[in-house]
Amino acid sequence: MGISVDSVAKSQDLIRDLALSFPLLSDPDLAVIRAYGVADEGNGIAWPAEFLVDAGGAIRWRATAQSVGTRPSARDVLAAFDAGPP
């Protein structure tokens, strides 16, 4: 799933426009974004980040960046998933 600071309506538009195959949750108050430590407070947005979270809610892997262009590849994310718990 994805989490965005955008409104529910804007998130739904984005899902449709980009044909996303996963849910995009709305967090306009940055509550969840802050809890994961990726809030860009100065701009009121989230830093680009990916997390693998297990069924118990523990973060197994994370990658953060200061720009969308430096995100990990799908191969990197899948390798972290395949590696299993730390």
C-alpha distances in whole Angstrom, upper triangle without the diagonal:
4,7,10,14,14,16,14,16,16,12,13,15,13,11,15,16,14,14,10,9,5,5,6,7,11,13,16,18,16,16,13,13,17,16,14,17,16,17,20,22,25,22,20,17,15,16,14,12,10,10,11,11,13,14,16,14,16,14,16,15,14,15,16,18,20,19,17,19,19,16,16,17,15,18,17,14,15,18,17,15,18,20,19,20,22
4,7,10,11,13,12,15,13,10,12,14,11,10,14,15,13,13,10,10,7,6,5,6,9,10,13,15,13,14,11,11,15,15,13,15,13,14,16,19,21,19,17,13,11,13,11,10,9,10,12,13,16,17,18,16,17,15,17,16,14,14,14,15,17,16,14,17,17,14,15,16,15,18,18,15,17,20,18,17,20,22,21,22,23
4,7,9,11,11,13,12,9,12,14,12,12,15,16,15,16,13,14,11,9,6,5,6,7,10,12,9,11,8,8,11,12,11,13,11,12,14,16,18,16,14,11,9,11,10,10,10,11,13,14,17,18,19,16,17,16,18,17,15,15,14,15,16,16,14,18,18,15,17,19,18,21,20,17,20,22,20,20,23,24,23,23,24
4,5,8,9,12,10,7,11,12,10,11,15,15,14,16,14,15,13,11,7,6,5,6,7,10,8,11,10,8,12,13,13,14,11,11,12,14,16,13,11,8,7,10,10,11,12,14,17,17,21,22,23,19,21,19,21,20,17,16,15,15,15,15,13,17,18,16,18,20,20,23,22,20,22,25,23,23,26,28,27,27,28
4,7,9,11,10,9,13,14,12,14,17,17,17,19,17,19,16,14,10,9,6,5,4,7,6,10,10,8,11,14,14,14,12,10,11,12,14,11,8,6,7,11,12,13,15,17,20,20,23,24,25,21,23,21,24,22,19,19,17,17,16,16,15,19,20,19,21,23,23,27,25,23,26,28,26,26,30,31,30,29,30
4,7,8,6,6,10,10,10,12,14,14,15,17,15,18,16,13,10,9,6,7,6,9,10,13,13,12,15,17,17,18,15,14,14,15,16,13,10,9,11,14,14,16,18,19,22,22,25,26,27,24,25,24,26,25,22,21,19,19,18,18,16,20,22,20,23,24,24,28,27,25,27,30,28,28,31,33,32,32,33
4,5,5,6,9,10,10,12,14,15,16,18,16,19,17,13,10,9,6,7,6,10,11,14,14,14,17,19,19,20,18,16,17,18,19,16,13,12,14,17,18,19,20,22,24,24,27,27,28,25,27,26,28,27,25,25,23,23,22,21,20,24,25,24,26,27,27,31,30,27,29,32,31,30,34,35,34,34,35
4,6,5,6,9,10,10,12,14,15,16,15,16,14,11,9,7,5,9,9,12,13,15,15,16,19,20,20,22,20,19,20,21,22,19,16,15,16,19,19,20,21,22,23,23,26,25,26,24,26,25,28,27,25,25,24,24,24,23,21,25,26,24,26,27,26,30,30,27,29,32,30,29,32,34,33,33,35
4,5,5,6,9,10,11,12,14,15,15,17,16,13,11,10,9,12,12,15,17,18,18,19,22,23,23,25,23,21,22,23,24,21,18,17,18,21,21,22,23,24,26,26,29,28,30,27,30,29,31,30,28,28,26,26,26,24,22,26,28,26,28,29,28,31,31,29,30,34,33,31,35,37,36,36,38
4,5,5,6,9,10,10,12,14,13,16,15,13,10,10,9,12,11,15,16,18,18,17,21,22,22,23,21,19,20,21,21,18,16,14,16,19,18,20,21,23,25,25,28,29,30,27,29,28,30,28,26,25,24,23,23,21,19,22,24,23,25,26,25,29,29,27,29,32,31,30,33,35,35,35,36
4,5,5,6,9,10,10,12,10,13,11,9,6,7,7,10,11,14,14,17,16,15,19,20,20,21,19,18,19,20,22,18,16,14,14,17,16,17,18,19,21,22,25,25,27,24,26,24,26,25,23,22,21,21,21,20,17,21,23,20,23,23,22,26,26,23,25,29,27,26,30,32,31,31,33
4,5,5,6,9,10,10,10,12,11,9,7,9,9,13,14,17,18,20,19,19,22,23,23,25,22,22,23,24,25,22,20,18,18,21,19,20,20,22,23,24,26,26,28,25,28,26,28,27,25,25,24,25,25,23,20,23,25,23,25,25,24,27,28,25,26,30,29,28,31,33,32,33,35
4,5,5,6,8,10,10,13,13,12,10,12,12,15,15,19,20,22,21,21,24,26,25,26,24,23,23,25,26,22,20,18,19,21,20,21,22,24,25,26,29,29,31,28,31,29,31,29,27,26,25,25,25,22,20,22,25,23,25,25,24,28,29,26,28,31,31,29,32,35,34,35,37
4,5,5,6,8,8,11,11,10,8,11,11,14,15,19,18,21,20,19,22,24,22,24,21,21,21,23,24,20,19,16,16,18,16,18,18,21,23,24,26,27,29,27,28,26,28,26,24,23,22,21,21,19,16,19,21,19,21,21,21,24,25,23,24,28,27,26,29,32,31,32,34
4,6,6,6,5,8,8,8,7,10,12,15,17,20,20,21,20,19,23,24,22,24,22,22,23,25,26,23,21,18,18,19,17,18,18,20,21,22,24,25,27,25,27,25,26,25,23,23,22,22,23,21,18,20,22,20,21,21,19,23,24,21,22,26,26,24,27,30,29,30,32
4,6,5,7,9,11,11,11,14,15,18,19,23,23,25,23,23,27,28,26,28,25,25,26,28,29,25,24,21,21,23,21,22,21,23,24,26,28,28,31,28,30,29,30,28,27,26,26,26,26,23,20,22,25,23,24,23,22,25,27,24,25,29,29,27,30,33,32,34,36
4,6,8,11,13,13,12,15,16,19,20,24,23,26,24,23,27,28,27,28,25,25,25,27,28,24,23,21,21,22,20,21,21,24,25,27,29,30,33,30,32,30,31,29,27,26,25,24,24,22,18,20,23,21,23,22,21,25,26,24,25,29,29,28,31,33,33,35,37
4,5,9,11,12,11,15,16,19,20,24,23,25,23,22,26,27,25,26,23,24,24,26,27,24,23,20,19,20,17,19,18,21,22,24,27,28,30,28,29,27,28,26,24,23,22,22,22,19,16,17,20,18,20,19,17,21,22,21,22,25,26,25,27,30,30,32,33
4,6,9,11,11,15,17,20,22,25,24,26,24,23,27,28,26,28,25,26,27,29,30,27,25,22,22,22,20,20,19,21,22,24,26,26,29,27,29,27,28,26,25,24,24,24,25,22,19,20,22,20,21,19,18,21,23,21,21,25,25,24,26,29,29,31,33
4,6,8,8,12,15,18,20,23,22,23,21,20,24,25,23,25,22,23,24,27,28,25,24,20,19,20,17,17,16,18,19,20,22,23,26,24,25,23,24,23,21,21,21,21,23,20,17,19,20,17,18,17,15,19,20,18,18,22,22,21,23,26,26,27,30
4,7,9,13,16,19,22,25,23,24,21,21,25,25,23,25,23,25,26,29,31,28,26,23,21,22,19,18,16,17,17,19,20,20,24,22,24,22,23,22,21,21,22,23,25,23,19,21,22,19,19,18,15,18,20,17,17,21,21,19,21,24,24,26,28
4,7,10,13,16,19,21,20,21,18,18,22,21,19,22,20,22,24,26,28,26,23,20,18,19,17,16,14,15,15,15,17,17,20,19,21,19,20,19,19,19,20,21,23,21,18,20,21,18,18,17,15,18,19,16,16,20,19,17,20,23,22,23,26
4,6,10,13,16,18,17,18,15,16,20,19,18,21,19,20,22,24,26,24,21,18,17,19,17,16,14,15,15,16,18,17,20,18,20,19,21,20,19,20,20,22,23,22,19,22,22,19,20,20,18,21,21,18,19,23,21,19,23,25,24,24,27
4,7,10,12,15,14,15,13,13,17,17,16,19,17,17,19,21,23,20,18,15,14,16,14,14,13,14,16,16,19,19,21,18,20,19,21,20,18,19,18,19,20,19,17,20,21,18,19,20,18,22,22,19,20,23,22,21,24,26,25,25,27
4,7,10,12,11,12,10,11,15,15,14,17,15,15,18,19,22,19,16,14,13,16,15,14,14,15,16,16,18,18,20,17,19,18,21,20,19,19,19,20,21,20,18,22,22,20,21,22,21,24,24,20,22,25,23,22,25,27,26,26,27
4,6,9,9,10,10,10,13,14,15,17,15,14,16,17,19,17,13,12,12,15,15,15,16,17,19,18,21,21,22,19,21,20,23,22,20,21,19,20,21,20,19,22,23,21,23,24,23,27,26,23,25,28,26,25,29,30,29,28,30
4,6,5,7,7,7,10,11,12,14,12,11,13,14,16,14,11,10,10,13,14,15,16,16,19,18,21,21,22,18,20,19,22,22,19,20,18,19,19,19,19,22,23,21,23,25,24,28,26,23,26,28,26,25,29,30,29,28,29
4,5,8,9,9,11,13,15,15,14,11,13,12,14,12,9,9,10,14,16,17,18,19,22,22,25,25,25,22,24,22,25,25,22,22,20,20,19,20,19,23,24,22,25,27,27,30,29,26,29,31,29,29,32,33,32,31,32
4,5,8,9,9,11,13,14,13,10,12,11,14,13,9,10,11,15,17,17,19,20,23,22,25,25,25,21,23,22,25,25,22,22,20,21,20,21,21,25,25,24,26,29,29,32,30,27,30,32,30,30,33,34,32,31,32
4,6,5,6,8,10,10,9,7,9,9,12,11,8,8,8,11,13,14,16,16,19,19,22,23,22,19,20,19,22,21,18,18,16,17,17,18,18,22,22,21,23,25,26,29,27,24,27,29,26,26,30,30,29,28,28
4,5,5,6,9,10,11,9,12,12,15,15,11,11,11,14,16,15,17,16,19,17,20,21,20,16,18,17,21,20,18,19,18,19,19,21,21,25,24,22,24,27,27,30,27,25,27,29,26,26,30,30,28,26,27
4,5,5,6,9,9,9,13,13,17,16,13,12,10,12,14,13,13,13,15,14,17,17,17,13,14,14,17,17,15,16,15,17,18,19,19,23,22,20,21,24,23,26,24,21,24,26,23,22,26,26,24,23,23
4,5,5,6,6,6,9,10,14,13,10,8,6,9,10,10,12,12,15,14,18,19,19,15,16,14,17,16,13,14,12,14,14,16,16,20,19,17,19,22,22,24,22,20,23,24,22,22,25,26,24,23,23
4,5,5,6,5,9,9,13,13,11,10,8,10,13,12,14,14,17,16,19,21,20,16,16,15,18,17,15,15,13,15,15,18,18,22,21,19,21,24,25,27,24,22,25,26,23,24,27,27,26,24,24
4,5,8,9,12,13,16,17,14,13,11,13,14,13,14,13,15,14,16,18,16,13,13,12,16,15,14,15,14,17,18,20,20,24,22,20,21,24,24,27,24,21,24,25,22,22,26,25,23,21,21
4,6,8,12,13,17,17,15,13,10,10,12,9,10,9,12,11,14,16,15,12,11,9,13,12,10,11,11,13,15,17,17,20,19,17,18,21,21,23,20,18,21,22,18,19,22,22,20,19,18
4,6,9,11,14,15,13,12,9,9,11,10,12,11,14,14,18,20,19,15,14,12,15,14,11,12,10,12,13,16,17,20,18,17,18,21,22,24,21,19,22,23,20,21,24,24,23,21,20
4,6,9,12,12,11,9,5,5,8,7,10,11,14,15,19,21,21,17,16,14,16,14,11,10,8,9,10,12,13,16,15,14,16,19,20,22,20,18,21,22,20,21,24,24,23,22,21
4,5,9,9,7,6,5,6,9,10,13,14,18,18,22,24,23,19,19,17,20,18,15,14,11,12,11,13,14,18,17,16,19,22,23,26,23,21,25,26,23,24,28,28,27,26,25
4,6,6,6,5,5,6,10,12,15,17,21,21,25,27,27,23,23,20,23,20,17,15,12,11,9,11,13,16,16,16,19,22,24,27,24,23,26,28,25,27,30,30,30,28,28
4,5,5,7,8,10,13,15,18,20,23,24,27,29,28,25,24,22,25,23,20,19,15,15,13,15,17,20,20,20,23,26,28,30,28,26,30,31,28,30,33,33,32,31,30
4,6,8,10,11,15,17,21,22,26,27,30,32,32,28,28,25,28,26,22,21,17,16,13,15,17,20,20,21,24,27,29,32,29,28,32,33,31,32,36,35,35,34,33
4,6,8,10,13,16,19,21,25,26,30,32,32,28,28,25,28,25,22,20,16,15,12,13,15,18,19,19,23,25,27,30,28,27,30,32,30,31,35,35,35,34,33
4,7,10,13,15,18,20,24,24,28,29,29,25,26,24,26,24,21,20,17,16,14,15,16,19,20,20,23,26,27,30,28,26,30,31,29,30,34,34,33,32,32
4,7,9,12,15,17,20,21,25,27,27,23,23,21,24,21,18,17,14,13,11,12,13,16,17,16,19,22,23,26,24,23,26,28,26,26,30,30,30,29,29
4,6,8,11,13,17,18,22,23,24,20,20,17,20,18,14,13,10,10,9,10,11,14,14,13,16,19,20,23,21,19,23,24,22,23,27,27,26,26,26
4,6,10,12,16,18,21,24,24,21,20,17,19,16,12,10,7,6,6,7,8,12,11,11,13,17,18,21,19,17,21,22,20,21,25,25,25,24,24
4,7,10,14,16,20,23,23,20,19,16,17,14,11,8,6,5,6,6,6,9,9,7,10,13,14,17,15,14,18,19,17,19,22,22,23,23,23
4,7,10,13,16,19,20,17,16,12,14,11,7,6,4,6,9,9,9,11,10,7,9,12,13,15,13,11,15,16,14,15,19,19,19,19,19
4,7,10,13,16,17,14,14,10,11,8,6,5,7,9,12,12,11,13,11,8,8,11,11,13,11,8,12,13,11,12,15,16,16,16,16
4,6,10,13,14,11,10,7,7,6,4,7,9,12,15,16,15,17,15,12,11,13,12,14,12,9,12,13,10,10,14,14,13,13,14
4,7,10,11,9,8,6,5,5,6,9,12,15,19,19,18,20,18,14,13,14,12,14,12,8,10,11,8,7,11,11,10,10,11
4,7,8,6,5,4,6,7,9,12,14,18,21,22,21,23,21,18,16,18,16,17,15,12,13,14,11,10,13,13,11,10,12
4,5,5,5,6,7,10,12,15,18,22,25,26,24,26,24,21,19,20,18,19,17,14,14,15,12,10,13,13,10,8,11
4,5,8,10,10,13,15,19,21,25,28,28,27,29,27,24,22,23,21,22,21,17,17,18,16,13,15,16,12,11,14
4,6,9,10,14,16,19,22,25,28,29,28,31,29,25,24,25,23,24,22,19,19,20,17,15,17,17,14,12,14
4,6,9,12,13,17,18,22,25,26,25,28,26,22,22,23,22,23,21,18,19,20,16,15,18,17,14,12,14
4,6,9,11,15,17,21,23,25,24,27,24,21,20,22,21,22,19,16,17,18,14,13,16,15,12,10,11
4,6,7,11,13,17,20,22,21,23,21,18,17,19,18,19,16,13,15,15,12,11,15,14,11,9,10
4,7,11,14,17,21,22,21,23,20,17,15,17,16,16,14,11,12,12,8,8,11,10,8,6,7
4,7,10,14,17,19,18,19,17,14,12,14,14,14,11,9,11,10,7,8,11,10,9,9,8
4,7,10,14,15,15,16,14,11,10,13,13,14,11,9,12,12,9,11,14,13,13,12,12
4,7,11,12,12,13,10,8,7,10,12,13,10,9,13,13,10,13,16,15,16,16,15
4,7,9,10,11,9,7,9,12,14,16,13,12,16,16,14,16,19,19,19,19,18
4,6,7,9,6,6,9,12,15,17,14,14,18,18,17,19,22,22,23,22,21
4,7,9,8,9,12,15,18,20,18,18,21,22,21,23,26,25,26,26,25
4,5,6,8,11,14,16,19,17,17,21,22,21,23,26,26,27,27,27
4,6,6,10,11,14,16,15,15,18,20,19,21,24,24,26,26,26
4,6,9,10,13,16,15,15,18,20,20,21,24,25,26,27,27
4,7,9,12,14,12,13,17,17,17,19,22,22,24,24,24
4,6,9,11,10,10,13,14,14,16,19,19,21,21,21
4,7,8,6,7,10,11,11,13,15,16,17,19,19
4,5,5,7,9,10,11,13,14,16,18,20,20
4,5,5,6,8,10,11,12,14,16,18,19
4,6,5,6,9,10,10,12,15,17,18
4,5,5,6,9,10,11,13,15,15
4,5,5,6,9,10,11,13,14
4,5,5,6,8,10,13,15
4,5,5,6,9,12,13
4,5,5,7,9,10
4,5,6,8,10
4,5,9,11
4,7,8
4,7
4
